[in-house]
Amino acid sequence: MQQSIVICPQSEIRLVMANLLPNVIICGFFIATLLIIHFLSDILKGTLGAFHTHQTLSQLVESQAKEYSWFLKLLVNCFGYSCVFVPGYLVYKYVQRTNYLEVCDKSLFQVAVRMCIKGNDLEPNDSLQVKSNSQTPPASAKLTALPSSFPSLASKPKRSSPNEVFLLVWCFGGLMVSYLTWGVLQEKIMTQKYYSFSSGERTHFKDSQFLVFCNRILAFLVALGWLQCGTTAKRHKAPLYKYSFASFSNIMSAWFQYEALKFVNFPTQVLAKSCKIIPVMLMGKILSKTKYEFYEYFTAILISLGMIFFMTGSADDSKASGVTTLTGVFLLAMYLVFDSFTANWQSDLFKCYGMTSLQMMCGVNIFSTIFTAASLSVQGGFMDSLAFASEHPKFIFDIIILSISSAVGQLFIFYTISVFGPVVFTIIMTLRQAAAILLSCFIYHHTVTALGVLGVIIVFLAIFLRVYCNHLLKVRRKRAECHKPKLQI
């Protein structure tokens, strides 16, 4: 006779509590961190003199001297990012030590934690492991930050000449329009004054973090929508926390880029982006032990020389002082460092987990949105920026177009690389940089001397020389591979 097993109500309650307790602890990490950071932010506000005022932390930082307020903003931003980093780190350690994923029953919460910590598979795709140093692409393949580190989105079908020309014009026009629009609006928002219809005064918008948030949340929504509409979605394998490192460096580089416009003009910033080859090479040496060719070192030196000529011959009188110039150079240098880290980290993720470009775009931008939203909430930047937008309607239009241009530009980047490859893409983006400098000088009346023009010419000649040598090297390697079987026979 079969006996039925009777479970005691108290035992059932204990079992439920045992399963819920780890989830409560994980949630407690986030709640405790938010309470501590809120308490510390109140102390910081009091230190800056807000005992008897209702100013936000963002407003208090902006009231400091311009030459040094950027440093306080940086500290406050990182303080806000800790709302995500600290509990995330504690959860990661807790899951590892308690074997949470193996012990707890499967639930939506457990699945979410698994996706963040382990991903869909416990191991990366074996066929996509990091290759040896000799097979690592040269630094010129990462010339323009994110785009070049993405693999092809699709195989290249055979096309007729008219279709080839049409697609090339379409990609060229899309990249030019989106990124030239983005560049003009970026400079306008950060350097020009907006007219207030309520007070009749003209004021600057100062919160670079809010611009980063707007750009990233729209880019995330565009990438997510594109993935949902796609018919050949590839299974995602990478742990989500892996994106947080590239996301942090990405928002830091974007913040430094916006903040630098307060101290140097836009042409200087555009040309400085060409110098990212140098930190990319350094990061490649440090992170991936990459070996580089002689022409890569030579062109890097030429680009640096051209940049020095340009900065010497394009001094902006409205921003010219020893402190502001050094501050602008430092901010640009930090932009290049963080941007080069982003490119190298994403390249390693592609090789290890084989995600698509849109999955990378979606993963990085969701963390960027979370980071910037947490930071803005801590310092009161949301309310300040929304109040500025309500008083300056033109600002709303500019920031919407800025964010759309950035998101659409990323899609054109992916499509151009998938259809024509990184060489054509690099040439288009180099031409775009030259057009951006000319357009900025024309619209905002920047003065460039003959020495500055010489610097621009040296930089772009070095870039084209780099692209040509890289292409020539690839052709020679392909020929050598084709002759290998014949030699062996």
C-alpha positions as CSV (number, residue, x, y, z in Angstrom):
1,M,0.0,0.0,0.0
2,Q,1.4,3.3,-1.1
3,Q,1.9,5.8,1.7
4,S,1.4,9.5,1.2
5,I,4.1,11.9,2.4
6,V,2.7,14.7,4.6
7,I,4.7,17.9,4.7
8,C,4.5,19.8,8.0
9,P,3.3,23.4,7.5
10,Q,6.2,24.7,9.5
11,S,8.7,22.8,7.3
12,E,7.1,24.2,4.2
13,I,7.3,27.7,5.6
14,R,11.0,27.1,6.5
15,L,11.6,25.9,2.9
16,V,10.0,28.9,1.4
17,M,12.0,31.2,3.7
18,A,15.2,29.4,2.9
19,N,14.6,30.1,-0.8
20,L,13.5,33.7,-0.3
21,L,16.3,34.7,2.1
22,P,19.1,34.8,-0.6
23,N,16.9,37.0,-2.8
24,V,16.2,39.3,0.2
25,I,19.9,39.6,0.9
26,I,20.6,40.5,-2.7
27,C,17.9,43.2,-2.7
28,G,19.2,44.3,0.6
29,F,22.7,45.1,-0.9
30,F,21.1,47.6,-3.3
31,I,18.8,49.2,-0.7
32,A,21.6,49.5,1.9
33,T,23.9,51.0,-0.7
34,L,21.3,53.6,-1.8
35,L,20.6,54.6,1.8
36,I,24.4,55.0,2.5
37,I,25.0,57.0,-0.7
38,H,22.0,59.2,0.0
39,F,23.3,59.9,3.5
40,L,26.8,60.7,2.2
41,S,25.4,63.0,-0.6
42,D,23.7,65.0,2.2
43,I,27.0,65.4,4.0
44,L,28.6,66.4,0.7
45,K,25.9,69.0,0.1
46,G,26.5,70.4,3.6
47,T,30.2,70.6,3.0
48,L,29.6,72.7,-0.2
49,G,27.5,75.1,1.8
50,A,23.9,73.9,1.3
51,F,22.8,73.9,5.0
52,H,20.2,76.7,4.5
53,T,19.5,76.4,0.8
54,H,17.5,74.0,-1.3
55,Q,20.0,73.7,-4.1
56,T,20.8,70.3,-5.6
57,L,24.2,68.8,-5.6
58,S,24.5,69.5,-9.3
59,Q,23.8,73.2,-8.8
60,L,26.3,73.4,-5.9
61,V,29.0,71.9,-8.1
62,E,28.2,74.3,-11.0
63,S,28.5,77.3,-8.7
64,Q,32.2,76.6,-8.2
65,A,34.9,78.1,-10.4
66,K,34.8,76.9,-14.0
67,E,38.4,75.8,-14.1
68,Y,37.9,73.4,-11.2
69,S,34.2,72.5,-11.2
70,W,34.8,69.8,-13.8
71,F,36.8,67.9,-11.2
72,L,34.1,68.1,-8.6
73,K,31.6,66.9,-11.3
74,L,33.8,64.0,-12.1
75,L,33.9,63.0,-8.4
76,V,30.1,63.4,-8.0
77,N,29.5,61.3,-11.2
78,C,31.7,58.5,-9.9
79,F,29.9,58.8,-6.6
80,G,26.6,58.2,-8.4
81,Y,28.0,55.3,-10.4
82,S,28.9,53.5,-7.1
83,C,25.1,53.1,-6.6
84,V,25.4,50.4,-9.3
85,F,29.0,49.2,-8.9
86,V,29.1,48.6,-5.1
87,P,25.9,46.4,-4.8
88,G,26.8,44.7,-8.1
89,Y,30.2,43.7,-6.7
90,L,28.7,42.5,-3.4
91,V,26.1,40.5,-5.3
92,Y,28.7,38.9,-7.5
93,K,30.8,37.9,-4.5
94,Y,27.7,36.6,-2.6
95,V,26.6,34.5,-5.5
96,Q,30.1,33.0,-5.9
97,R,30.6,32.2,-2.2
98,T,27.1,30.8,-1.5
99,N,26.6,28.9,-4.8
100,Y,23.3,30.8,-5.1
101,L,22.7,29.7,-8.7
102,E,23.0,26.0,-7.8
103,V,21.2,26.0,-4.4
104,C,18.2,28.2,-5.0
105,D,15.1,27.1,-6.9
106,K,14.6,28.4,-10.4
107,S,12.6,31.6,-10.5
108,L,12.5,34.8,-12.5
109,F,14.8,36.5,-10.0
110,Q,17.2,33.6,-10.1
111,V,17.2,33.6,-13.9
112,A,17.9,37.3,-13.9
113,V,20.8,36.9,-11.6
114,R,22.1,34.0,-13.7
115,M,21.9,36.1,-16.9
116,C,24.0,38.9,-15.1
117,I,26.6,36.6,-13.6
118,K,26.9,33.5,-15.8
119,G,25.1,34.3,-19.1
120,N,23.3,31.7,-21.1
121,D,26.2,29.3,-21.2
122,L,28.8,28.6,-18.5
123,E,31.6,28.7,-21.1
124,P,32.3,31.0,-24.0
125,N,32.1,29.8,-27.6
126,D,35.2,27.6,-28.0
127,S,35.4,28.5,-31.7
128,L,35.6,32.2,-30.9
129,Q,38.5,32.2,-28.4
130,V,41.0,35.0,-28.5
131,K,43.5,34.5,-31.3
132,S,47.2,34.7,-31.1
133,N,49.1,38.0,-31.2
134,S,50.1,37.4,-34.8
135,Q,46.5,37.3,-35.9
136,T,45.3,40.3,-34.0
137,P,44.2,43.1,-36.3
138,P,46.4,46.2,-36.4
139,A,45.5,49.4,-34.5
140,S,44.3,51.0,-37.6
141,A,41.4,48.7,-37.6
142,K,40.2,50.5,-34.5
143,L,40.9,53.9,-35.8
144,T,37.5,55.3,-35.0
145,A,36.6,53.9,-31.6
146,L,33.6,51.6,-31.4
147,P,32.8,50.9,-35.0
148,S,35.9,49.2,-36.3
149,S,35.9,46.6,-33.5
150,F,32.6,45.1,-34.6
151,P,32.6,42.0,-36.8
152,S,30.6,41.8,-40.0
153,L,26.9,41.7,-39.5
154,A,26.2,39.6,-42.6
155,S,28.0,37.9,-45.5
156,K,28.7,40.0,-48.5
157,P,26.4,39.1,-51.4
158,K,27.4,39.6,-55.0
159,R,26.1,43.0,-56.3
160,S,26.0,44.7,-59.7
161,S,28.0,47.9,-60.2
162,P,25.0,50.3,-60.0
163,N,23.9,48.6,-56.8
164,E,27.4,48.9,-55.4
165,V,27.6,52.6,-56.2
166,F,24.1,53.2,-54.7
167,L,25.0,51.4,-51.5
168,L,28.3,53.3,-51.2
169,V,26.5,56.7,-51.7
170,W,23.8,55.6,-49.2
171,C,26.4,54.7,-46.5
172,F,28.5,57.7,-47.2
173,G,25.6,60.1,-47.1
174,G,24.1,58.4,-44.0
175,L,27.4,58.6,-42.0
176,M,28.1,62.2,-43.2
177,V,24.6,63.6,-42.4
178,S,24.2,61.8,-39.0
179,Y,27.6,62.6,-37.6
180,L,28.0,66.1,-39.0
181,T,24.6,66.9,-37.5
182,W,25.7,65.3,-34.3
183,G,28.9,67.3,-34.2
184,V,27.3,70.7,-35.0
185,L,24.6,70.2,-32.3
186,Q,27.2,68.9,-29.8
187,E,29.2,72.1,-30.1
188,K,26.1,74.2,-30.1
189,I,24.7,72.7,-26.9
190,M,27.9,72.9,-24.9
191,T,29.2,76.2,-26.1
192,Q,26.3,78.4,-27.2
193,K,23.7,80.2,-25.0
194,Y,20.0,79.4,-25.2
195,Y,17.4,82.1,-25.0
196,S,14.8,81.8,-22.2
197,F,11.3,83.0,-23.2
198,S,10.3,83.4,-19.5
199,S,13.2,85.5,-18.2
200,G,14.5,86.9,-21.5
201,E,18.1,85.9,-20.6
202,R,20.6,83.7,-22.4
203,T,22.3,80.9,-20.5
204,H,24.5,77.9,-21.1
205,F,23.5,74.3,-20.6
206,K,26.1,72.8,-18.3
207,D,25.2,69.2,-17.4
208,S,27.2,66.9,-19.8
209,Q,25.9,63.8,-17.9
210,F,22.3,64.5,-19.0
211,L,23.5,64.6,-22.7
212,V,25.2,61.2,-22.2
213,F,22.0,59.8,-20.7
214,C,19.8,61.0,-23.5
215,N,22.2,59.6,-26.2
216,R,22.5,56.2,-24.5
217,I,18.9,55.6,-23.7
218,L,17.8,56.3,-27.3
219,A,20.6,54.2,-28.6
220,F,19.5,51.3,-26.4
221,L,15.9,51.6,-27.5
222,V,16.9,51.7,-31.2
223,A,19.2,48.6,-30.7
224,L,16.5,46.7,-28.7
225,G,13.9,47.5,-31.3
226,W,16.1,46.4,-34.2
227,L,16.9,43.1,-32.4
228,Q,13.2,42.5,-31.7
229,C,12.3,43.1,-35.4
230,G,15.2,41.0,-36.7
231,T,14.5,37.6,-38.1
232,T,17.9,36.0,-37.5
233,A,18.6,36.8,-33.9
234,K,21.7,35.0,-32.5
235,R,21.5,33.5,-29.1
236,H,23.2,35.7,-26.5
237,K,25.8,34.0,-24.4
238,A,27.9,36.6,-22.5
239,P,27.3,37.4,-18.8
240,L,25.6,40.8,-18.7
241,Y,28.1,42.2,-16.2
242,K,30.8,42.0,-18.8
243,Y,29.2,44.9,-20.6
244,S,29.5,47.1,-17.5
245,F,33.2,47.7,-17.9
246,A,32.9,48.8,-21.6
247,S,29.8,50.8,-20.6
248,F,31.6,52.7,-17.8
249,S,34.6,53.5,-20.0
250,N,32.1,54.5,-22.8
251,I,30.2,57.0,-20.6
252,M,33.4,58.4,-19.1
253,S,34.9,59.0,-22.6
254,A,31.6,60.7,-23.7
255,W,31.5,62.8,-20.6
256,F,35.2,63.9,-21.0
257,Q,34.4,64.7,-24.7
258,Y,31.5,67.0,-23.9
259,E,33.2,68.6,-21.0
260,A,36.3,69.3,-23.1
261,L,34.3,71.6,-25.3
262,K,34.1,74.1,-22.5
263,F,37.9,74.5,-22.7
264,V,38.9,73.8,-26.3
265,N,37.2,74.4,-29.6
266,F,35.5,71.6,-31.6
267,P,38.1,71.4,-34.4
268,T,40.7,70.7,-31.8
269,Q,38.6,68.0,-30.3
270,V,37.9,66.4,-33.7
271,L,41.5,66.3,-34.6
272,A,42.4,65.0,-31.2
273,K,40.3,61.9,-31.9
274,S,42.7,61.0,-34.6
275,C,45.3,60.6,-31.9
276,K,43.4,57.9,-30.3
277,I,45.6,55.5,-32.3
278,I,48.3,56.0,-29.7
279,P,46.3,55.0,-26.6
280,V,44.6,52.2,-28.6
281,M,48.1,50.8,-29.4
282,L,49.1,51.2,-25.7
283,M,45.9,49.5,-24.5
284,G,46.4,46.8,-27.1
285,K,50.0,46.2,-25.7
286,I,48.7,46.1,-22.1
287,L,45.4,44.2,-22.5
288,S,46.1,41.9,-25.5
289,K,49.9,41.9,-25.9
290,T,49.3,43.0,-29.5
291,K,52.3,43.4,-31.9
292,Y,52.3,46.3,-34.3
293,E,54.0,47.0,-37.6
294,F,56.6,49.7,-38.2
295,Y,54.2,51.9,-40.3
296,E,51.7,52.0,-37.4
297,Y,54.4,53.5,-35.1
298,F,55.5,55.9,-37.9
299,T,52.0,57.2,-38.7
300,A,51.2,57.5,-34.9
301,I,54.2,59.8,-34.6
302,L,53.1,61.8,-37.7
303,I,49.6,62.2,-36.2
304,S,50.9,63.4,-32.9
305,L,53.2,65.9,-34.7
306,G,50.3,67.2,-36.8
307,M,48.2,67.6,-33.6
308,I,50.8,69.7,-32.0
309,F,51.0,72.0,-35.0
310,F,47.3,72.4,-35.1
311,M,46.9,73.2,-31.4
312,T,49.8,75.7,-31.7
313,G,48.1,77.4,-34.7
314,S,44.5,77.4,-33.6
315,A,44.4,79.1,-30.2
316,D,40.9,80.2,-29.2
317,D,41.0,83.7,-27.6
318,S,37.7,83.1,-25.8
319,K,39.1,80.1,-24.0
320,A,42.8,81.0,-23.9
321,S,44.5,80.9,-20.5
322,G,47.1,78.6,-19.1
323,V,44.7,76.7,-16.8
324,T,41.9,76.3,-19.4
325,T,44.2,75.1,-22.1
326,L,45.9,72.5,-19.8
327,T,42.5,71.4,-18.6
328,G,41.2,71.0,-22.1
329,V,44.2,68.9,-23.1
330,F,43.9,66.8,-20.0
331,L,40.2,66.2,-20.6
332,L,40.9,65.2,-24.3
333,A,43.7,62.9,-23.1
334,M,41.3,61.1,-20.7
335,Y,38.7,60.8,-23.4
336,L,41.3,59.1,-25.6
337,V,42.3,56.7,-22.8
338,F,38.8,55.6,-21.9
339,D,37.8,55.4,-25.6
340,S,40.7,53.1,-26.4
341,F,39.9,50.9,-23.4
342,T,36.3,50.6,-24.7
343,A,37.5,49.5,-28.2
344,N,39.9,46.9,-26.8
345,W,37.5,45.5,-24.2
346,Q,34.7,45.2,-26.8
347,S,37.0,43.5,-29.2
348,D,37.9,40.9,-26.6
349,L,34.2,40.3,-25.9
350,F,33.5,39.7,-29.5
351,K,36.3,37.1,-29.8
352,C,35.3,35.3,-26.6
353,Y,31.4,35.3,-26.9
354,G,30.7,36.0,-30.6
355,M,27.8,38.4,-30.0
356,T,26.5,40.5,-32.8
357,S,27.1,44.2,-33.1
358,L,23.5,45.1,-32.2
359,Q,23.7,42.9,-29.1
360,M,26.9,44.7,-28.1
361,M,25.2,48.1,-28.7
362,C,22.2,47.0,-26.7
363,G,24.2,45.6,-23.8
364,V,26.6,48.5,-23.5
365,N,23.9,51.2,-23.7
366,I,21.6,49.6,-21.2
367,F,24.4,49.7,-18.6
368,S,25.2,53.3,-19.7
369,T,21.6,54.3,-19.2
370,I,21.6,52.7,-15.7
371,F,24.9,54.3,-14.7
372,T,24.0,57.8,-15.8
373,A,20.4,57.6,-14.4
374,A,21.8,56.6,-11.0
375,S,24.3,59.5,-11.1
376,L,21.8,62.1,-12.2
377,S,19.4,60.9,-9.5
378,V,22.0,61.3,-6.7
379,Q,23.0,64.8,-7.8
380,G,19.6,66.1,-8.8
381,G,20.6,66.5,-12.4
382,F,17.3,65.2,-13.8
383,M,15.3,68.0,-12.3
384,D,17.8,70.7,-13.2
385,S,18.1,69.6,-16.8
386,L,14.3,69.2,-17.2
387,A,13.8,72.7,-15.7
388,F,16.3,74.1,-18.2
389,A,14.5,72.3,-21.0
390,S,11.1,73.7,-20.0
391,E,12.5,77.2,-20.1
392,H,14.5,76.8,-23.4
393,P,12.3,75.0,-26.0
394,K,15.1,75.1,-28.6
395,F,17.2,72.9,-26.3
396,I,14.6,70.2,-26.4
397,F,14.7,70.1,-30.2
398,D,18.5,70.1,-30.3
399,I,18.9,67.3,-27.8
400,I,16.3,65.1,-29.6
401,I,18.1,65.5,-32.9
402,L,21.5,65.0,-31.3
403,S,20.4,61.7,-29.8
404,I,18.7,60.5,-33.0
405,S,21.8,61.4,-35.0
406,S,24.0,59.4,-32.6
407,A,21.8,56.3,-32.7
408,V,21.2,56.4,-36.5
409,G,24.9,57.0,-37.0
410,Q,25.7,53.8,-35.1
411,L,23.4,51.8,-37.3
412,F,25.1,53.2,-40.4
413,I,28.4,52.2,-38.9
414,F,27.4,48.6,-38.5
415,Y,25.9,48.4,-42.0
416,T,28.8,50.1,-43.7
417,I,31.3,47.7,-42.1
418,S,29.2,44.7,-42.9
419,V,28.8,45.7,-46.6
420,F,32.2,47.4,-47.5
421,G,34.5,46.4,-44.6
422,P,36.6,48.5,-42.2
423,V,38.9,50.1,-44.8
424,V,36.1,51.9,-46.7
425,F,34.5,52.8,-43.4
426,T,37.7,54.3,-42.1
427,I,38.1,56.4,-45.2
428,I,34.5,57.7,-45.0
429,M,35.0,58.6,-41.3
430,T,38.3,60.4,-42.0
431,L,36.6,62.5,-44.6
432,R,33.8,63.1,-42.1
433,Q,36.3,64.5,-39.6
434,A,37.8,66.8,-42.2
435,A,34.3,68.0,-43.1
436,A,33.4,68.5,-39.4
437,I,36.4,70.8,-38.9
438,L,35.5,72.9,-42.0
439,L,31.8,73.1,-41.0
440,S,32.6,74.1,-37.4
441,C,35.0,76.8,-38.5
442,F,32.4,78.1,-40.9
443,I,29.4,78.1,-38.5
444,Y,31.2,79.1,-35.3
445,H,34.0,81.3,-36.8
446,H,37.0,79.5,-35.4
447,T,40.4,80.9,-36.6
448,V,43.1,78.6,-37.8
449,T,46.6,79.8,-38.9
450,A,48.8,78.4,-41.6
451,L,50.6,76.3,-39.0
452,G,47.2,74.9,-37.9
453,V,46.3,74.0,-41.5
454,L,49.6,72.3,-42.0
455,G,48.9,70.2,-38.9
456,V,45.5,69.2,-40.2
457,I,47.1,68.1,-43.5
458,I,49.8,66.1,-41.8
459,V,47.2,64.3,-39.6
460,F,44.9,63.3,-42.5
461,L,47.8,62.3,-44.8
462,A,49.1,60.0,-41.9
463,I,45.6,58.5,-41.6
464,F,45.3,57.7,-45.3
465,L,48.9,56.4,-45.3
466,R,48.0,54.1,-42.4
467,V,44.8,52.8,-44.2
468,Y,46.8,52.2,-47.4
469,C,49.6,50.3,-45.6
470,N,47.1,48.3,-43.7
471,H,45.3,47.3,-46.9
472,L,48.5,46.5,-48.7
473,L,49.7,44.3,-45.8
474,K,46.4,42.3,-45.8
475,V,46.7,41.7,-49.6
476,R,50.2,40.4,-49.2
477,R,49.2,38.1,-46.4
478,K,46.3,36.7,-48.5
479,R,48.7,36.1,-51.4
480,A,51.1,34.3,-49.1
481,E,48.3,32.1,-47.8
482,C,47.2,31.2,-51.3
483,H,50.8,30.1,-52.2
484,K,51.3,28.0,-49.1
485,P,49.7,24.8,-50.4
486,K,51.6,24.9,-53.6
487,L,54.9,25.3,-51.7
488,Q,54.1,22.3,-49.5
489,I,53.3,20.1,-52.5
